[in-house]
Amino acid sequence: MYRIDIMTLFDLTVGDVLSESILGRAQERRYIKIETHQIRDYTLNKQKQVDDYPYGGGRGAVMQADPLYQCWKHICEVSGSERPHTIYLSPCGRTFTQKEAVRLARDYDHLVLVCGHYEGIDQRFIDAYVDEELSLGDFVLTGGEIPAMAVTDAVCRMVPGVLPDPECYEDESHFNGLLEYPQYSRPEVWQGMRVPEALLTGDHKSVEKWRRKEALLRTKERRPDMFAAYRSQGKLDEEVFAQLEREERMAALKEPLVCRRAVADDLPAVMDIIGQAVERLGKAHIDQWQGGYPGEETIGADIARGDGYVLTYEGKCAAFFVLSDRPEPCYDALTDGKWHGVGPYGVIHRCAVAEAFLGLGVSDAMLAEGEKLARGAGLGWMRVDTHRKNKAMQSLLRRNGYEYRGNVLVSPPEGHDPRRLAFEKEIISEK
Ligand SMILES: C[S@@+](CC[C@H](N)C(=O)[O-])C[C@H]1O[C@@H](n2cnc3c(N)ncnc32)[C@H](O)[C@@H]1O
């Protein structure tokens, strides 16, 4: 059982506060024991005076060493500890943080907390019996009771058994160097304000991602010091950091991107974009699109059929993609896997981003627009294939929720690799 003894001039008040709610129940269940001690009970004078004038003069009074010592000695005797870890709550101490609370909960099973009053306590008691001094923050209170209660509460809630499980406190502000994400409860709409959509999906992974993103954004805005010190703690953080970076870059675009059906006049600009993508793939030693495909004829036919779309920025073509709702014959059979979707699906083909718009999140916007169009057309699934060496496309698909299903075989020009990785994503249809 974790034990905390508090030396104070207000033992009844402090005891009452710490017997409420979670800490009260934890004491009843004997996970923790909190005892408060009236320092005045350890004075030898009739007036129960515990303070006197400060040596050297000046205002106020100082708590004398002996009543403090007698009280502390009594705690040692009744608890059976020879030298319990003793903390003086003082504005001159190290600032108390969650890290300190974790340390105190982990490294000790008995603490003595000393609450000062007036001008403080005689230094000789501190020198002889105090192991450390902790401050609640850079301000001065009239007494150490509030800091002692704060330390007791923060430490005790991490004692095993006090909260249902460690996740209750590990997921909270400060434990991992971040502030917590915003919380919502019922009803779904209150005073016209809706609970964020991401929390209503029921998809654990996307809820977790939304929460981490909000926690990072909140920390960055409110506590730049904590944000600067924070280091990625794994895959989830890396994904969210990358997403934030993309969004930040996209925010650099002063106007929103516009998605519209491509028209014949767009063909030269679109062929420029395709040409730039062909060059990039070639430089990366990816043999996709290296045999003259897709040429003007193919793209012209996409546009004429009404399947070609452009994303424009300030009237300039930033990206091109094809969205088709016709079944793709080479998707009929995956060589080594299985599609999950049933029913009509949309396919994104021949997508490329203009060189000048790389790194601005345009490719993510392109996928989102394609999905929006497909959803509007009543399609329930998206399918996309890409070259196995085209890692940029694979990571674009994965971070946008596409899942790898297996290989398909396409018909590239003689001597080129026909295998393509096939990805799929369920989209909720609007029809
Ligand atoms: C008025 S204060 C004494 C302040 C002291 N003369 C000084 O200037 O540092 C009286 C008592 O309140 C408690 N106290 C006040 N501010 C505190 C803080 N920020 N953190 C922890 N304890 C505090 C200490 O126990 C202290 O002895």
The ligand as a MOL file (V3000), in Angstrom:
LIG
                    3D

  0  0  0     0  0            999 V3000
M  V30 BEGIN CTAB
M  V30 COUNTS 27 29 0 0 0
M  V30 BEGIN ATOM
M  V30 1 C 3.9200 32.6110 1.8250 0
M  V30 2 S 4.7030 31.1190 1.4950 0 CHG=1
M  V30 3 C 6.3640 31.4640 1.8470 0
M  V30 4 C 7.0880 32.0310 0.7110 0
M  V30 5 C 8.5470 32.2850 1.0160 0
M  V30 6 N 8.7360 33.3370 1.9490 0
M  V30 7 C 9.2630 32.6280 -0.2790 0
M  V30 8 O 9.3180 33.8150 -0.6140 0
M  V30 9 O 9.7580 31.7170 -0.9410 0 CHG=-1
M  V30 10 C 4.1930 30.0520 2.7200 0
M  V30 11 C 4.2350 28.5600 2.3540 0
M  V30 12 O 3.3870 28.2920 1.2980 0
M  V30 13 C 3.8830 27.2170 0.5520 0
M  V30 14 N 3.9760 27.6440 -0.8520 0
M  V30 15 C 3.7470 28.8670 -1.3110 0
M  V30 16 N 3.8980 28.9080 -2.6360 0
M  V30 17 C 4.2140 27.6860 -3.0520 0
M  V30 18 C 4.4960 27.0940 -4.2950 0
M  V30 19 N 4.4900 27.7910 -5.3990 0
M  V30 20 N 4.7760 25.7850 -4.3420 0
M  V30 21 C 4.8170 25.0390 -3.2220 0
M  V30 22 N 4.5550 25.5540 -1.9920 0
M  V30 23 C 4.2520 26.8670 -1.8950 0
M  V30 24 C 5.2180 26.8230 1.1630 0
M  V30 25 O 5.0350 25.6720 1.9460 0
M  V30 26 C 5.5800 28.0150 1.9630 0
M  V30 27 O 6.3620 27.7090 3.0820 0
M  V30 END ATOM
M  V30 BEGIN BOND
M  V30 1 1 1 2
M  V30 2 1 2 3
M  V30 3 1 2 10
M  V30 4 1 3 4
M  V30 5 1 4 5
M  V30 6 1 5 6
M  V30 7 1 5 7
M  V30 8 2 7 8
M  V30 9 1 7 9
M  V30 10 1 10 11
M  V30 11 1 11 12
M  V30 12 1 11 26
M  V30 13 1 12 13
M  V30 14 1 13 14
M  V30 15 1 13 24
M  V30 16 1 14 15
M  V30 17 1 14 23
M  V30 18 2 15 16
M  V30 19 1 16 17
M  V30 20 1 17 18
M  V30 21 2 17 23
M  V30 22 1 18 19
M  V30 23 2 18 20
M  V30 24 1 20 21
M  V30 25 2 21 22
M  V30 26 1 22 23
M  V30 27 1 24 25
M  V30 28 1 24 26
M  V30 29 1 26 27
M  V30 END BOND
M  V30 END CTAB
M  END
